[in-house]
Amino acid sequence: MKIGLGTKTAMLVLGLTILNIVVFAGGQSGREMAASPVKGYQRDPNLNPSGTFPINKNTVSLRIGVEQNAMVEDFETNWMTRQVEEKGNYNLSFELYPTGEMNQKLELMVMAGGTDLPDVLIGGGFNLASITKYGQAGMLVPLNDYYKNSAYWINESINDLNYDPIKYITSYDGNIYGMFATGLSVNNEYSPARIMIYEPWLQKLGLAMPQSTGEFLAVLRAFRDRDPNGNGLKDEIPLMGNRDNMGTNYLYAMMMPFIYTQQNFWMINNGKIDVPFNKPGWREGLRYTKQLVDEGLLSPLSFTQDNVQLFAVVSPDPPKVGSFVGISGSRLGANDIKRSQYVILPPLEGPVGRQALWTPQLPSIRMLITKNCKTPESAFMMGDFLGREDMSVAQYYGEKDVDWLPPGPNEKGYWDDYGYKAQARPILKWGTLQNKHWAGNGPQIRGMKWAGADIATDDPYDMVAPLGRTIGPAIQFANRNPIVGLIYNEQEQEIMNDLYTTITTYVQESFARFATGDLNIDRDWDSYVAEFDKMSLQDVIKATQSAWDRMNK
């Protein structure tokens, strides 16, 4: 099946094709060169042995492209910049791009032939499919030889990860076109498919924490009928969601008791890749959701309001919202005590038992070395240094003993009871304007040791404390084999780009229509399912199966 590309994508592919012809005329094509790196690796003679300082014998100048960042005062004078320059014998200069325009800027430079590309690009959000095309066109340096022969601190740091990161940054052509960042976090790994419930209402009404869909239904009815906010009005909203996370943890949370529902809606069915949203279990989840709406337990606003509007309802006092679909109360005001009073609803037992979603924190590409870099191995060694544990920690916390302190002998973390020990007492708060780190730009590796991160505080407004106290069941019932980190080849990615967004949008819209009664679950179910054939769902599943098989052979 041949799928047509969108106009913008087609122009990009055409441009890259022309670049291949121009750059590699008379020799190997860009793809052949990328897939067959020059044999016989020879180390840059200006480099000292890996793991020693300074990294370079003679000073190496690098021009780094990076987006402007509201958290970074000045990249040129930044403490982290000085560390890299002093330990590596580098002279770094920075080319700043407008916030949110890195990928657009990169694409334009590539389309123009790449002459304006800086030596290195750092930042978040680099798309692996685009990076692969740029690499095959000769715009980016394949780093396979450097990962194999030069990496030192990276190899040390990845020993503390619970997966192989290289698997998830290797393009389908076998090349690695970038350096990665990853930071394990116990909270983030178990936060999708989460519902937060207002604990003071449970306590006031003498209700136990619900453990099943039936018990949750009974609790929501009590929230509706028994005036838990004590104002004499029937103004309580037992459960709320919002459209912003409809396609993510909203649907995951509502459907998980009835059918396994994870990121991108993949599942394993009889050993093969499949989807849940056309299965009988999904239908039963829709029935449950519609019952909640029909009984006034799930607000119809949940299908139309955004996240800001949701918390505008959650925020006022006396409280009105008994539970909401979301990962925490962090969006409540810093002086709102409710931040620490919403706790995690445990995975509910439904027709398929109890199951929770585990989403490993997979790596993302944060640094690219371009064709214009005259010292690519030295640039790689800068990224290797940034992947060292202390530098990776500094990317989030800043300077040890100045911006953060190790925990004292009697200080505990939020996640100690689950085997994740606290490592830091932050002084420099993340999100503030500072000149100590690059605000997460660039390679970094924080592994299992740092998954517990901060020490627990006695702050009554601390919204992390209730998460640590109630996350246990999510860890206990988590599925340990999610389908994540798929890397599609060019043809597969084309299918996904053209088809899957339309399919998932249809799933979300249909969920809302079934729940609110615009579609009838009995009368309209078969026509809903039949629509997926018209949308070429089987082509999407085949493309995903192919990527899954290739990555797990």
N, C-alpha and C positions, 0 to 999 in steps of 0.2 A: 504493500500500500504506500503510495507516494503522497506525502502531506506537504502542502504548499507553505512556504515561509511567509511571515508577515513582512510588510514593506521594509521596516527598519532593519529587521534581521537579515533580509535578503540583501540590502545595501551593504551591511557589514560584511557578510560572507563574500559578496562580489569584491568589495574593497580588499579583503584579506587575500582573495584569490589573485587579484592583480599584484598585490605585494609579493606573493610567492613567486610570480613570474618575473617581476622586476628584480627582486633581491637575489633570487637564486638562478637567474637565467644562465644557461650554459653549465649548470652544475646540478647538485641534488635539489629536489624540491624541499620547501620548508618542512613538510611533514616527514620526509625521509631523513632530513638532517636532525630533526628533533627526536625521531624514533631511533636514530643511530648515532649517539654522541661520539665525538672523536675518540678513538681507541688509544690506550696507553696514557692513562692519567699521569700528569707530572705536576707536582706541587709548586705553587708560586714561590720562587726563591726568596721573596721579601718577607715571607711568613716565618715566624718562630714556631717551634713545635706546638701542636695543639694542646691547649690547657695551660700554657705559660703566658706570662706578660712581659713586655707588651706584645700584643698580637702581631704587630708589624715591626720589622726592623727599621724601616724608613717610613716617614709619615705618608699616609694615604688619604687623599681628599675624596669625599663622597658628597654628591648633591642629592638630597633626599626630598622627594615630593610627599606632602602630607596635607590633609585637610586642616583648616583652622579649627580650633577646639576651644569651646567656652571655658574648659577647665584648665587650660594651659596658658600661663601668662606669656611665656616667650620660649619657643623651642631652642633658639640659639643660646640662651643663657641658662637653660634648664639644668638642674642638678644631674639628671640622668644623662643628658648630653655630655656634661663634663666627665662623668664616669666612663662613658664609652670612649671619649677622646683620650683621657689619661691612661686607661687600662689597655686601650687598643692602638694608641699612636695614630689616631684619626684626626682629620680636620673636617668637621661636618658643617654643611650649609643646608638651609631649608628653603624649599620652594612651596609656598602656601597656596592651597586651592580653597575656594568657597566651601563652606560646610555642606555636606550632602552631595557634592558634585565630583567626587573622586572617580567613580566609574565612568561618568560622562566625559570627564576630562581625559581619562585614559583612552577611551574609545576614539575621541577626536584626534589625539596625538597619534594613535596607531593608524587611523585612516589617512592621516597626513604623511605617513611614511616613517614615523617614529623618530625623526631627527630631533624633536624637542623633548623626548623622554629624558627624565633625570636618570642618574645612575641607579637609584633605588626608589621604590614607592612603598610607603608603609600606611597601614590603616586597616579598617574593618570592612567587611561587606564585599570583598572581592569574590566574584562569581567564578566557580571552577570551570564551567563550560566556556565562558568567555576567555578565561586565562589560557585554557587549552588551545583555543583558536589563535590567540596572540602568540603563544609559544610556537605553534606549528608554522606560523608566518615569520618566525625568526625575530620577533619583537622582545621575547623574554628568554633568559638563559636557563636551559634545563639544569637542574641541580643534583641529578642522580649521583654523579661522580663525587660531589662534595659531601653529600649525605653519607656516602659509602666510605670515603677516605679522610675527610676533614673534620666531621662532626665530633665534638668532644663533650661539651657541656650539655648539648641536647641529648646525647646518648645516656648521660648520667641522670638527667631529669626524667626521661621517659620511663625509667625503671620504676618510678612511683605512680605510673598510670595503670589503670585497670583494663586497658585495651592497647592495641597497636595503632598509634596515630598515623604512621606512614601509609597504612591501608586506605585512609580516608582523605589523603591529599595527593594520591597518585592518580594522574589522569588516565583515561582509558587507553591512551597510546603507550603507557608504561613510563612516562616521564613525570618528574616532579618539578613544577614551574614556580614554586613559592615556598616560603618558610611560614610556619604555623604558630598559632596561639591556642592554648586551651587552659582552662581553670576549673578544676573539679569543685563542685559545691553540692553538699548533701541536700540542701533545700531545693536548689534548682533541679536536681535530678528527679525529685519526687513532686514537683509543683504542678505539672500539667494534670488535668482531670481532677482538680481540687475544688471543693466547696468549703467555704468558711461559714461557721455557725456561731451565733451569739450566745456564749456560755452563760452570762447572767440570766438570760431568759430561761434556760434549762434549769438553772438552780432555783429561780424564783417559783417556777411551776412544779418543782420536784420531779423533773423528768430526767431519765438516764440518757446518756449519749446514744442516739439510734445506731443500730448495727445492721439493719436490713432495710430494704425498700419499704416494707410494710411499717416498720417502726418509724422510719423517716416521715412517711405519710401521716402517721399519728401525731408526731411532734409538730409538723407543719400545721395540722388542724388545731392543735392546742395553741400555737402562736396566733392563729387567726381568731380563735374564739374566746381566749381566756385573758385578754387584756394584759399581756406581760409588761407593757411599758407603763401601765398604771395610770393612764390619763383619762380613763372612762370612755374613750372613743374606740370604735372598731376601725382603727387606722393602720393596724399592723400589716406588713407585707411579708409573708412567711419566707418567700424565696424570690430572688431577682437575678437576672443575668444582663448581658448587653451584647449588642451586635458585633462589637469590635473583636471579641474572641469566640464568635459563633462557630467558626470553622476550626477552632483549636480546642481549648480546654472546656468550653461550654458543651459541645457535643460529646467530647470524651467523657466528661463527668456524668452526663445524663444517660449515656448509652452503656457505659462499662458494666453495670450489673446485669445487662441483658445480652451483650455481645462484646467481644474484645474490640476496643476502639483506640487507636493510637495515632501518632503523628502521620499525616498524609493518608490516614485511613487504611493502611496496609494491615494484612493479617495473613497467617498461614492456615490454609484449609486443605487437609489431606496431603500435607507436604508441599503444597504449591502456593505461590503468591495469590492473594485474593483480596476482596474488599468486603466490609461488613454492611454497607448501606443498602444492599439489595437482598438481604437475608431475613429470614423469619425473626431472628433475635432483634434486629433493628426495628421491625414492625412492632414487637412487644414493647420496646423502649419508647416508641412513639405513642403507644396506648397509655403508658404510664405518664409521659409528659403531658399528654392531652388531659388526662384525669386531673393532674395538678392545676392546669389552666382552668378547666371547667369548675373546679371546686374553689377557685380563687386563691390557690396556694402559690402558684407561679404567676407573677405579674405579666400581663401581655406586653408591657413596656420592654420586657426582656428581649423582644425581637426587633425593636426599633431604636432604642436609646443607645448612645455610645458610652464609653467607660467614664467619661467626665460626668455625664448625666446620671449614671448609676451612683457614683459616689456623692453626687449632690443630694440624692435621696438617702443614702446611708449616713451622711454626716450629721444632720440636725439632731438636737435633743428635744424631747425624749426620743430614744431610738425607735425607728419604725421597721427596720429590715432585720428579720430573724436569721437569714442566711443569704449568701450571695455566691455566685460562681466566680472564682478568682483565686489568686495565689496568696494574698495577704491583705492586711489592712493598711499597707504602706501609703496608700493614696489619701488616707485620712490625715487631718492636720496634725502637726507635730505635738500639739497640746490637747489632742482629742484622746481621752482615756480609752475610747473604744478600739483604738489601735491594738491594744494589748488584750482585748476581751473577745475578739473573734478568734476561734480556734479551728483546727482542721477537722472536718467531718471524716470519719474513717471510711475506708472502702465499704460500700454497702453490699450485703449479701442479696443476690437476686437469683433468677433462674439458672444462671451459670456459676453460682457460688460467689466467692469474693475474689476480686482481682483488681490490681492497681497498676498504674502506668509508671514505668521507669524509663527515663530519657537520658541516656549517658551524654555528658557534655563533650561532644566531638570537636575536633580541631577545626579551625577556620584559617584560611590563608591571610596573613597579615603583612607579608613583605614580599616584594617582587624585585628581582635584579634584571635590569633591562639590557638590551643589546649595546647600549651606549656606555656601559660600565667597563672601564679599561682594566679593572682589578676585581673581577667577579668572585674569585675565591676569597679575597680579603673581605668583600662585602658579605659573603656567606658567613665568614668567621665573626663579623659583627653581630649577625643574627644569632649565631651559635652562643656568643657571650650573653646576649639578651635572654637566651633560653636557660641560662644558669639559674639555680634556685633563688639566690639572693636578688638577682636582677629581676626575675619574674615576680617575686614578692614586692619589690620596689615599684613595679609597674602599677600596683594597686594601692600599696600602703605608704610608699615613700621610703625615707631613710631610716634604717633601724636605729633605735635608741634616741631618735629625734622625732620622727613622725609616727612611730609605733614602738611599743614595748613588748617583750616576751611576757607571757603570763607569769604571775607569781605562784608560789608553791600551793596556795590554797584557792587559787582562782580556777573556775571550771568554765567549760564552754556550753553552748546550747545543745550540742549534739554528743556530749561525752557518753551518755548512756547507750549510744548506738555505735560506739567505737571510733568516733571522730573527735579527736582531742583538739582543743583550742590552741592556737599558735600566737595570737597577737591581741594586744590592747591598742586599738587605733587611737591616735591623737589627731592626725590629719584626716578629716572626714572625706570620704569619697564624694565627688560631686561639687566640691568647692574649688574656687579659683586658686591655683597653686603653681609653683615653679620647681617642683621636685621630681615629677615623673611625666611621661608622655600620654597619660590618661588612657592607657590600654592600647595605644598604637604600637605596632611592632610585635615581633615574636615574644612569647612568654609561655612557660609551662609550670603550672601549679598543680601538683598531683594529689594523691590520697592524703599525704601529710597535711595539706592545707585545705582539705575539703570541709573541715570543721571550722576553720578560720578564727572568728573573734571570740573573746571571752564573754561570758554572760554578764549582764549588768543588773543592777537593782533599780533601774529606771522604770517607774510604773507605766511609762508611755512606750516602752520598748515593744515593738510589734514582732520581733523575732522570737522572744521568749515563749509565747504561746505556741509557736510553730514547733520549736524544739520539744515542748512538753507533749505535743499531740501527734507528732509525725510517725510514731512507731508503727501503727497498723499499715500505713502506706508502704513502709519498708518491708514489713512482714509479708504482705500479699502481692508484692510487685512482680510483674512478669520480667524475667531476666533475659529474654531473647527478643527484644523489639527489632523491628525492621527499620534500620536507620543508616544514614550515611551513604546512600546509594549514589554511585557515580555512573552516569549514563554516557554512552558514546554519542557521536554527533547525530546519527539517525534516531536513536532512542530519545535524545533530548529534544529533537525536533517534534517528535510525537507528543512528548510531555508538554512542551510549550504550547502547542496548538490545541490540545484536547483536554488536558487534565484540569486546567483552571475552570473551563466551562463546566466540566463534570462536578467539581467540588462546589462551585457556586450554585449549581442546580440542587445538589444535596442540601446545602444550607437553606436555600429558599424553600425547598419542599419540606424540610423539617419544621420551619416556622408555619407554613401553610397547614400542614397536618396538625400541628399542636394547637393552632388557633381555630381549626375547623373549616378553613377555606378549602382544604381537601379532606375527603372522607377516607379514613384509614381502611375501611372495608371495601368501599366502592371504587376508590381511585388507586389502590395499591398496585394492581397489576399493570395499569397504564403507566404509573410512575416507574416501575421496574423496567417495562418495555422500552422506555425512553433511553435507557443506558445503551441499548444496542444501536440506536440511531446516533448516539454520541461516540460510538467506537470505543466503548469501555474495554472490550477485549484486546484491542490494539495497545491500549495503555498498560493493561495487565501483562501482556506479552513482553512489552518493552521493559517493564520493571522486573519481570522474571529473568529476562536476559541479563540485566545489570546485576541482579542478585546472584545468579549462577556464576557470572564472571568473577565477582568479588569473593565468592565463597567456594571456589573450585579447589 
